[in-house]
Amino acid sequence: MPVGQTIDAKQSTLGLAKPTRTDAAARPTSSIIEPDLRKRAQDLIVVILQQSDAATRRLAVRFGLKDGNIVERRLQVAEKALDKSPDELFKIALYEQKVLLNDCDEQGAKAITQLVLAILPVRHGTDDVEDVRVHRLEAGKLVELHASHKTIAELIMARADGRPAAYVRPHALSEFTGGKACLARVPEGGRDPLGKQLQRDFTHDLIGTFESCIDAQFENRFTDYLRRKLEVPTDSSGDDEDLDDWINDGLRLYAEWQARQFLAAGGSYTHYFLVETPPGLTDADRDVQNAVLLKLKARFPEIVFLRLAPFSRKELLPYSQLRALLYANREID
């Protein structure tokens, strides 16, 4: 594949025009869930509900289920919840979450949140999921998304991994937050001259690490970030290959641990890196970026490199209530 080429040939003018294929803005949710995917989601929801009998019983009442064996209720609640649209699901979850938090039942409130985060990826229908699933770990390839925002990218990655969505807690109710598996993200050029949004988006150990462009120096900055994030000993071998092996091993071990933490039975956890596409990005600029990213992809195969489409607010509308759900649980890990 020539340097700078990505997997979606139909996106040759990406950055100059809107995506040509149906994207998350036009088709944000799926009304039909494939049987195998539904079964995996049911099993995952049952595991989540095992954390809280109170949350199970409250949802059972809300769904019109009669009292009975708690084990049966978990499965029935899972079945009912999967039939709800995101809008219905948010309304129910926000109400029940508030009741449980008012009762100081943080574990019950957390279970409600996790249930929603297990369902949203399953209900999110987009061709991007298949592209990520097929090409995410393929050497020498970048994946261009038709989604334009980090919140939507996390839904895509969660579905591709077969796990619940996992978001960083919003700092404010107005914030659309990104996924925990998302490594540092390069911001759009020209929209953040003072770096304020950069500092809000990046975690404390990333502030000042990246500039707003991908250039010849970016590869070293990105590698240094991974080295610090994974706490690679400073006295380890200075050999680049040794350093890359250490980083890849650390990423793999951390991903395996996170998959267990997120109760993703049979699922996985994949680190990913997002690159935004500002309006007016030229083919030449994109080729320069892609050349750097392809080098990083070759060095760090445990990371999926994704390019977002030009920004669209429309795709976020079905998930506006997600902010309230995550913000209410801002003190709960």
Contacts in CASP RR format, 6 or more apart in sequence:
PFRMAT RR
TARGET T0000
AUTHOR 0000-0000-0000
METHOD contacts of the structure
MODEL  1
MPVGQTIDAKQSTLGLAKPTRTDAAARPTSSIIEPDLRKRAQDLIVVILQ
QSDAATRRLAVRFGLKDGNIVERRLQVAEKALDKSPDELFKIALYEQKVL
LNDCDEQGAKAITQLVLAILPVRHGTDDVEDVRVHRLEAGKLVELHASHK
TIAELIMARADGRPAAYVRPHALSEFTGGKACLARVPEGGRDPLGKQLQR
DFTHDLIGTFESCIDAQFENRFTDYLRRKLEVPTDSSGDDEDLDDWINDG
LRLYAEWQARQFLAAGGSYTHYFLVETPPGLTDADRDVQNAVLLKLKARF
PEIVFLRLAPFSRKELLPYSQLRALLYANREID
1 140 0 8 1.000
1 141 0 8 1.000
3 287 0 8 1.000
3 290 0 8 1.000
3 291 0 8 1.000
3 294 0 8 1.000
4 142 0 8 1.000
4 286 0 8 1.000
4 287 0 8 1.000
4 289 0 8 1.000
4 290 0 8 1.000
4 291 0 8 1.000
4 294 0 8 1.000
5 290 0 8 1.000
6 141 0 8 1.000
6 142 0 8 1.000
6 143 0 8 1.000
6 144 0 8 1.000
6 290 0 8 1.000
6 307 0 8 1.000
7 131 0 8 1.000
7 135 0 8 1.000
7 141 0 8 1.000
7 142 0 8 1.000
7 143 0 8 1.000
7 144 0 8 1.000
8 14 0 8 1.000
8 131 0 8 1.000
8 143 0 8 1.000
8 144 0 8 1.000
10 20 0 8 1.000
10 21 0 8 1.000
11 19 0 8 1.000
11 20 0 8 1.000
11 144 0 8 1.000
12 283 0 8 1.000
13 283 0 8 1.000
14 144 0 8 1.000
14 277 0 8 1.000
14 281 0 8 1.000
14 286 0 8 1.000
14 307 0 8 1.000
14 309 0 8 1.000
14 310 0 8 1.000
15 277 0 8 1.000
15 278 0 8 1.000
15 279 0 8 1.000
15 280 0 8 1.000
15 281 0 8 1.000
15 286 0 8 1.000
15 309 0 8 1.000
15 310 0 8 1.000
16 280 0 8 1.000
16 281 0 8 1.000
16 282 0 8 1.000
16 283 0 8 1.000
17 310 0 8 1.000
18 309 0 8 1.000
18 310 0 8 1.000
18 312 0 8 1.000
19 146 0 8 1.000
19 309 0 8 1.000
19 310 0 8 1.000
21 127 0 8 1.000
21 146 0 8 1.000
22 126 0 8 1.000
22 127 0 8 1.000
22 146 0 8 1.000
23 126 0 8 1.000
23 128 0 8 1.000
23 146 0 8 1.000
23 147 0 8 1.000
23 148 0 8 1.000
23 309 0 8 1.000
23 312 0 8 1.000
23 315 0 8 1.000
24 124 0 8 1.000
24 125 0 8 1.000
24 126 0 8 1.000
24 128 0 8 1.000
24 146 0 8 1.000
24 147 0 8 1.000
24 152 0 8 1.000
24 315 0 8 1.000
25 148 0 8 1.000
25 312 0 8 1.000
25 314 0 8 1.000
25 315 0 8 1.000
27 125 0 8 1.000
27 126 0 8 1.000
28 86 0 8 1.000
28 124 0 8 1.000
28 125 0 8 1.000
28 126 0 8 1.000
28 315 0 8 1.000
28 317 0 8 1.000
28 318 0 8 1.000
28 319 0 8 1.000
29 85 0 8 1.000
29 86 0 8 1.000
29 123 0 8 1.000
29 124 0 8 1.000
29 125 0 8 1.000
29 318 0 8 1.000
30 122 0 8 1.000
30 123 0 8 1.000
30 124 0 8 1.000
30 125 0 8 1.000
33 41 0 8 1.000
33 82 0 8 1.000
33 122 0 8 1.000
33 123 0 8 1.000
37 122 0 8 1.000
38 82 0 8 1.000
38 122 0 8 1.000
40 162 0 8 1.000
40 265 0 8 1.000
40 266 0 8 1.000
41 78 0 8 1.000
41 82 0 8 1.000
41 118 0 8 1.000
41 119 0 8 1.000
41 122 0 8 1.000
42 75 0 8 1.000
42 78 0 8 1.000
42 79 0 8 1.000
42 82 0 8 1.000
43 265 0 8 1.000
44 118 0 8 1.000
44 164 0 8 1.000
44 263 0 8 1.000
44 264 0 8 1.000
44 265 0 8 1.000
45 74 0 8 1.000
45 77 0 8 1.000
45 78 0 8 1.000
45 81 0 8 1.000
45 82 0 8 1.000
45 115 0 8 1.000
45 118 0 8 1.000
45 119 0 8 1.000
46 74 0 8 1.000
46 75 0 8 1.000
46 78 0 8 1.000
47 263 0 8 1.000
47 265 0 8 1.000
48 111 0 8 1.000
48 114 0 8 1.000
48 115 0 8 1.000
48 118 0 8 1.000
48 164 0 8 1.000
48 263 0 8 1.000
49 55 0 8 1.000
49 56 0 8 1.000
49 59 0 8 1.000
49 74 0 8 1.000
49 77 0 8 1.000
49 78 0 8 1.000
49 111 0 8 1.000
49 115 0 8 1.000
50 74 0 8 1.000
51 107 0 8 1.000
51 108 0 8 1.000
51 110 0 8 1.000
51 111 0 8 1.000
51 114 0 8 1.000
52 105 0 8 1.000
52 107 0 8 1.000
52 108 0 8 1.000
52 110 0 8 1.000
52 111 0 8 1.000
53 70 0 8 1.000
54 100 0 8 1.000
54 103 0 8 1.000
54 105 0 8 1.000
54 108 0 8 1.000
55 96 0 8 1.000
55 100 0 8 1.000
55 105 0 8 1.000
55 108 0 8 1.000
55 109 0 8 1.000
55 111 0 8 1.000
55 112 0 8 1.000
55 115 0 8 1.000
56 70 0 8 1.000
56 73 0 8 1.000
56 74 0 8 1.000
56 77 0 8 1.000
56 111 0 8 1.000
57 70 0 8 1.000
57 73 0 8 1.000
58 96 0 8 1.000
58 99 0 8 1.000
58 100 0 8 1.000
59 77 0 8 1.000
59 80 0 8 1.000
59 81 0 8 1.000
59 92 0 8 1.000
59 96 0 8 1.000
59 112 0 8 1.000
59 115 0 8 1.000
60 67 0 8 1.000
60 73 0 8 1.000
60 76 0 8 1.000
60 77 0 8 1.000
62 92 0 8 1.000
62 96 0 8 1.000
63 76 0 8 1.000
63 77 0 8 1.000
63 80 0 8 1.000
63 81 0 8 1.000
65 73 0 8 1.000
65 76 0 8 1.000
65 77 0 8 1.000
65 80 0 8 1.000
81 89 0 8 1.000
81 115 0 8 1.000
81 119 0 8 1.000
82 119 0 8 1.000
82 122 0 8 1.000
84 92 0 8 1.000
84 119 0 8 1.000
85 123 0 8 1.000
86 120 0 8 1.000
86 123 0 8 1.000
86 318 0 8 1.000
86 319 0 8 1.000
87 318 0 8 1.000
87 321 0 8 1.000
89 116 0 8 1.000
89 119 0 8 1.000
89 120 0 8 1.000
90 116 0 8 1.000
90 321 0 8 1.000
90 322 0 8 1.000
90 324 0 8 1.000
90 325 0 8 1.000
91 321 0 8 1.000
93 112 0 8 1.000
93 113 0 8 1.000
93 115 0 8 1.000
93 116 0 8 1.000
93 325 0 8 1.000
94 321 0 8 1.000
94 324 0 8 1.000
94 325 0 8 1.000
94 328 0 8 1.000
96 112 0 8 1.000
97 109 0 8 1.000
97 112 0 8 1.000
97 113 0 8 1.000
97 325 0 8 1.000
97 328 0 8 1.000
97 329 0 8 1.000
98 328 0 8 1.000
100 106 0 8 1.000
100 108 0 8 1.000
100 109 0 8 1.000
100 112 0 8 1.000
101 109 0 8 1.000
101 328 0 8 1.000
101 329 0 8 1.000
106 331 0 8 1.000
106 332 0 8 1.000
109 328 0 8 1.000
109 329 0 8 1.000
109 332 0 8 1.000
110 329 0 8 1.000
110 332 0 8 1.000
113 325 0 8 1.000
113 326 0 8 1.000
113 329 0 8 1.000
113 332 0 8 1.000
114 164 0 8 1.000
114 263 0 8 1.000
116 322 0 8 1.000
116 325 0 8 1.000
117 158 0 8 1.000
117 164 0 8 1.000
117 165 0 8 1.000
117 166 0 8 1.000
117 167 0 8 1.000
118 164 0 8 1.000
118 165 0 8 1.000
120 155 0 8 1.000
120 158 0 8 1.000
120 165 0 8 1.000
120 319 0 8 1.000
120 322 0 8 1.000
121 155 0 8 1.000
121 156 0 8 1.000
121 158 0 8 1.000
121 159 0 8 1.000
121 162 0 8 1.000
121 163 0 8 1.000
121 164 0 8 1.000
121 165 0 8 1.000
122 159 0 8 1.000
124 152 0 8 1.000
124 155 0 8 1.000
124 156 0 8 1.000
124 159 0 8 1.000
126 146 0 8 1.000
126 147 0 8 1.000
126 156 0 8 1.000
127 146 0 8 1.000
128 143 0 8 1.000
128 145 0 8 1.000
128 146 0 8 1.000
128 147 0 8 1.000
128 156 0 8 1.000
129 156 0 8 1.000
129 159 0 8 1.000
129 160 0 8 1.000
131 143 0 8 1.000
131 144 0 8 1.000
131 145 0 8 1.000
132 143 0 8 1.000
132 145 0 8 1.000
132 156 0 8 1.000
132 157 0 8 1.000
132 160 0 8 1.000
132 304 0 8 1.000
132 306 0 8 1.000
133 160 0 8 1.000
135 141 0 8 1.000
135 143 0 8 1.000
136 143 0 8 1.000
136 160 0 8 1.000
136 270 0 8 1.000
136 272 0 8 1.000
136 304 0 8 1.000
137 270 0 8 1.000
137 301 0 8 1.000
137 304 0 8 1.000
139 297 0 8 1.000
139 298 0 8 1.000
139 301 0 8 1.000
140 294 0 8 1.000
140 297 0 8 1.000
140 298 0 8 1.000
141 297 0 8 1.000
142 290 0 8 1.000
142 293 0 8 1.000
142 294 0 8 1.000
142 297 0 8 1.000
142 305 0 8 1.000
142 306 0 8 1.000
142 307 0 8 1.000
143 304 0 8 1.000
143 305 0 8 1.000
143 306 0 8 1.000
143 307 0 8 1.000
144 306 0 8 1.000
144 307 0 8 1.000
144 309 0 8 1.000
145 153 0 8 1.000
145 156 0 8 1.000
145 306 0 8 1.000
145 307 0 8 1.000
145 308 0 8 1.000
145 309 0 8 1.000
146 309 0 8 1.000
147 153 0 8 1.000
147 156 0 8 1.000
147 308 0 8 1.000
147 309 0 8 1.000
147 315 0 8 1.000
148 277 0 8 1.000
148 308 0 8 1.000
148 309 0 8 1.000
148 310 0 8 1.000
148 311 0 8 1.000
148 312 0 8 1.000
148 315 0 8 1.000
149 176 0 8 1.000
149 308 0 8 1.000
149 311 0 8 1.000
149 312 0 8 1.000
149 315 0 8 1.000
149 316 0 8 1.000
150 176 0 8 1.000
150 177 0 8 1.000
150 178 0 8 1.000
150 179 0 8 1.000
150 182 0 8 1.000
150 185 0 8 1.000
150 274 0 8 1.000
150 308 0 8 1.000
151 167 0 8 1.000
151 176 0 8 1.000
151 177 0 8 1.000
151 178 0 8 1.000
151 179 0 8 1.000
151 316 0 8 1.000
151 319 0 8 1.000
151 322 0 8 1.000
152 315 0 8 1.000
152 316 0 8 1.000
152 319 0 8 1.000
153 178 0 8 1.000
153 179 0 8 1.000
153 182 0 8 1.000
153 272 0 8 1.000
153 274 0 8 1.000
153 306 0 8 1.000
153 308 0 8 1.000
154 165 0 8 1.000
154 166 0 8 1.000
154 167 0 8 1.000
154 178 0 8 1.000
154 179 0 8 1.000
154 181 0 8 1.000
154 182 0 8 1.000
155 165 0 8 1.000
155 319 0 8 1.000
157 179 0 8 1.000
157 181 0 8 1.000
157 182 0 8 1.000
157 270 0 8 1.000
157 272 0 8 1.000
157 304 0 8 1.000
158 164 0 8 1.000
158 165 0 8 1.000
158 166 0 8 1.000
160 270 0 8 1.000
161 259 0 8 1.000
161 264 0 8 1.000
161 267 0 8 1.000
161 268 0 8 1.000
161 269 0 8 1.000
161 270 0 8 1.000
162 264 0 8 1.000
162 266 0 8 1.000
162 267 0 8 1.000
162 268 0 8 1.000
163 259 0 8 1.000
163 262 0 8 1.000
163 264 0 8 1.000
163 267 0 8 1.000
163 268 0 8 1.000
163 269 0 8 1.000
164 262 0 8 1.000
164 263 0 8 1.000
164 264 0 8 1.000
165 179 0 8 1.000
166 179 0 8 1.000
166 180 0 8 1.000
166 181 0 8 1.000
166 258 0 8 1.000
166 262 0 8 1.000
167 177 0 8 1.000
167 178 0 8 1.000
167 179 0 8 1.000
167 180 0 8 1.000
167 322 0 8 1.000
167 326 0 8 1.000
168 177 0 8 1.000
168 178 0 8 1.000
168 179 0 8 1.000
168 180 0 8 1.000
168 203 0 8 1.000
169 177 0 8 1.000
169 326 0 8 1.000
169 327 0 8 1.000
169 329 0 8 1.000
169 330 0 8 1.000
170 176 0 8 1.000
170 177 0 8 1.000
170 323 0 8 1.000
170 326 0 8 1.000
170 327 0 8 1.000
170 330 0 8 1.000
171 200 0 8 1.000
172 327 0 8 1.000
173 323 0 8 1.000
173 324 0 8 1.000
173 327 0 8 1.000
174 323 0 8 1.000
175 200 0 8 1.000
175 323 0 8 1.000
176 316 0 8 1.000
176 319 0 8 1.000
176 322 0 8 1.000
176 323 0 8 1.000
177 323 0 8 1.000
177 326 0 8 1.000
180 258 0 8 1.000
181 255 0 8 1.000
181 258 0 8 1.000
181 269 0 8 1.000
181 270 0 8 1.000
181 271 0 8 1.000
181 272 0 8 1.000
182 271 0 8 1.000
182 272 0 8 1.000
182 273 0 8 1.000
182 274 0 8 1.000
183 225 0 8 1.000
183 226 0 8 1.000
183 229 0 8 1.000
183 271 0 8 1.000
183 272 0 8 1.000
183 273 0 8 1.000
183 303 0 8 1.000
184 202 0 8 1.000
184 206 0 8 1.000
184 209 0 8 1.000
184 210 0 8 1.000
184 222 0 8 1.000
184 225 0 8 1.000
184 273 0 8 1.000
185 201 0 8 1.000
185 202 0 8 1.000
185 273 0 8 1.000
185 274 0 8 1.000
185 275 0 8 1.000
185 276 0 8 1.000
186 210 0 8 1.000
186 212 0 8 1.000
186 213 0 8 1.000
186 214 0 8 1.000
186 274 0 8 1.000
186 275 0 8 1.000
186 276 0 8 1.000
187 195 0 8 1.000
187 197 0 8 1.000
187 198 0 8 1.000
187 201 0 8 1.000
187 212 0 8 1.000
187 276 0 8 1.000
188 212 0 8 1.000
188 276 0 8 1.000
188 278 0 8 1.000
188 311 0 8 1.000
189 212 0 8 1.000
189 213 0 8 1.000
189 276 0 8 1.000
189 278 0 8 1.000
190 212 0 8 1.000
190 278 0 8 1.000
191 197 0 8 1.000
191 278 0 8 1.000
192 198 0 8 1.000
192 212 0 8 1.000
195 212 0 8 1.000
198 207 0 8 1.000
198 208 0 8 1.000
198 210 0 8 1.000
198 212 0 8 1.000
199 207 0 8 1.000
199 208 0 8 1.000
202 208 0 8 1.000
202 209 0 8 1.000
202 210 0 8 1.000
205 225 0 8 1.000
205 228 0 8 1.000
205 229 0 8 1.000
206 225 0 8 1.000
209 221 0 8 1.000
209 224 0 8 1.000
209 225 0 8 1.000
210 218 0 8 1.000
210 221 0 8 1.000
210 222 0 8 1.000
210 225 0 8 1.000
211 218 0 8 1.000
211 221 0 8 1.000
214 275 0 8 1.000
214 288 0 8 1.000
214 289 0 8 1.000
214 292 0 8 1.000
214 293 0 8 1.000
215 288 0 8 1.000
215 292 0 8 1.000
216 292 0 8 1.000
218 292 0 8 1.000
219 292 0 8 1.000
219 295 0 8 1.000
219 296 0 8 1.000
222 296 0 8 1.000
223 243 0 8 1.000
223 247 0 8 1.000
223 296 0 8 1.000
223 299 0 8 1.000
226 232 0 8 1.000
226 247 0 8 1.000
226 251 0 8 1.000
226 300 0 8 1.000
227 243 0 8 1.000
227 247 0 8 1.000
230 246 0 8 1.000
230 247 0 8 1.000
230 250 0 8 1.000
230 251 0 8 1.000
230 254 0 8 1.000
232 243 0 8 1.000
232 246 0 8 1.000
232 247 0 8 1.000
236 242 0 8 1.000
236 243 0 8 1.000
236 246 0 8 1.000
237 243 0 8 1.000
244 299 0 8 1.000
244 300 0 8 1.000
247 300 0 8 1.000
248 300 0 8 1.000
248 301 0 8 1.000
248 302 0 8 1.000
251 271 0 8 1.000
251 300 0 8 1.000
251 302 0 8 1.000
251 303 0 8 1.000
252 302 0 8 1.000
254 271 0 8 1.000
255 268 0 8 1.000
255 269 0 8 1.000
255 270 0 8 1.000
255 271 0 8 1.000
255 302 0 8 1.000
256 269 0 8 1.000
258 269 0 8 1.000
259 266 0 8 1.000
259 267 0 8 1.000
259 268 0 8 1.000
259 269 0 8 1.000
262 269 0 8 1.000
270 302 0 8 1.000
270 304 0 8 1.000
271 302 0 8 1.000
271 303 0 8 1.000
271 304 0 8 1.000
272 303 0 8 1.000
272 304 0 8 1.000
272 305 0 8 1.000
272 306 0 8 1.000
273 293 0 8 1.000
273 296 0 8 1.000
273 303 0 8 1.000
273 304 0 8 1.000
273 305 0 8 1.000
273 306 0 8 1.000
274 306 0 8 1.000
274 307 0 8 1.000
274 308 0 8 1.000
275 289 0 8 1.000
275 293 0 8 1.000
275 305 0 8 1.000
275 306 0 8 1.000
275 307 0 8 1.000
275 308 0 8 1.000
276 307 0 8 1.000
276 308 0 8 1.000
276 311 0 8 1.000
277 286 0 8 1.000
277 307 0 8 1.000
277 308 0 8 1.000
277 309 0 8 1.000
277 310 0 8 1.000
278 310 0 8 1.000
279 310 0 8 1.000
293 305 0 8 1.000
296 303 0 8 1.000
296 305 0 8 1.000
297 303 0 8 1.000
297 305 0 8 1.000
END
